[in-house]
């Protein structure tokens, strides 16, 4: 088909969506199951789209389908079209057409619940706010963000944009990492590293950036920590800090309630170790107003805990 004929004719977007689904799945059967249609109906729609465009979009390769060069071009346009449609729906859902503004937030499972509570607190009294909160792995949440099923992903790990994903990753807060313990089990004036002797430690998991920095600090001071537990989940880390009798390495915000109640004490802030918090979004023509409000509150340092450490300097 000539270019002017293609331009003059209308594209069937149902057929384009069928092609897009198959291209994403790489398999006709899986795409048919996802769309709840028969394989034959899906094949017919793609064949009609190929006839309309005048070029094959797939070639058979074994039991699967391999996208052609022209198919890759069409897929890029289809991705942009359906992304824009999803963005339109998400924007209208949170627009002034409704009395209630909706913000959909994904949080990585390792993120402190207290951090999240502090972040959302300025929004909660507002009668026009509806929050949808979802927890999961960073990879799972980024897929939903890419598909505009989330407005923002909160993470304690940064992500970089790549050829396929133009992530926007902003650091919105940072929190000092502290050594936390029961007041009756440690000296009033804790001296690091000397007073670590005889204490077991509860640490973040080995994949954590905080853990890597703590390991480096121990190496610098010739410390071989006695590890009681290594935990990726902040909620479990909080419970162990409270109940195990061991010292814990974590941001004080995680156990802010226990510190305020006198159950735990911040012994010292570990030098050079911080946990960073990031808001990850995708480029949009219109950002949800609630997202701007939330991030502005974070930039104004509303998340930081007050009060300093009574610990002596490192090495004293």
Steps between C-alpha positions, in 0.01 A plus 500: 500500500630844410579749776228739387248216511605409855474862608157535342361183656409464865700261716292253696631552852352172619728327249791718608438404862494132405837537325642693797392230745656221291822698452530555876434135583702359210245221476154479345355261759597711802372819337168330414460388862579850624244659265240223552465431126572198286834458324327492163325832569829655607678368189225644280528844661878508455473380140248776423734757656788367287279527191408857595866599552624302202783329687547189716536575871602150614677198356470147632797372700447150635184506710530870569487825309790729417420866446625650173686828462180668384318334789746655745424844358125442529545366854680818612214712370241267653678515836493880491132503402385267777726662757342833415152350534584356842645835606184678384279273711727534803506879464124531464447274800697742718383819333259768610214307341477312829476642850750235611859493377651155463870421551630147433823424682722193482752441779777243500448237767823595679392861557435611857129525583572794729669681213191448288269609780698822544494560126124457461401671826452852349252354248292286735283774663387630161144402402584511128774234515484133413821297530562158351811341651664191356807310618726274297844452353658790314482313168130419544413858590699648211302287254176647638647850495599453136140401420362803692337276761697692764580871525823461697724231645675562832831322540818504704691410185557728203428392142659631182317572177580273208415460133153367580406689815538872561474473878508820702669422829508775766651471843231635729651435842795352679524360848803441717556136590542435869599237749188421704481310829315451827593776748566259788735279297751763384709775662346845530785636290557246224847494346549350157658258426613408852154450649390266220690220671268243653193611304330310221375697200187500287593625153334578166537229236816466293336659193437826687712809430487578873642157576783549251597830664481350849722209393751753363491693830566179695788414268646847549501457879600134503165387640364148457132545587314221679192469278178372651280557194506649150163634389378662178155595628492821704195392699681186615816700569294726724357203693843345552645832615222519758482137615837329448720696742757542221624829358346593167634698205216697344364853451349634821177580313429127484471481881397859571204392716715268714761776544236751607358248749844427646493134396800551272776760484695644210853425619680679219470601139742297293741730314471511123198268486162626380194344345369690200136506396399547135181584313498334158260624231464493123475808276141622474336803350305559820627384837232430764474807729514275807836365387642851486362573847650185648844553347503865604434397860790255481734769367414719798661238727175406671627143520806553716485409867595762752760456766863400481706214626664495838776274375865587513687545171636197321820376656468703822 
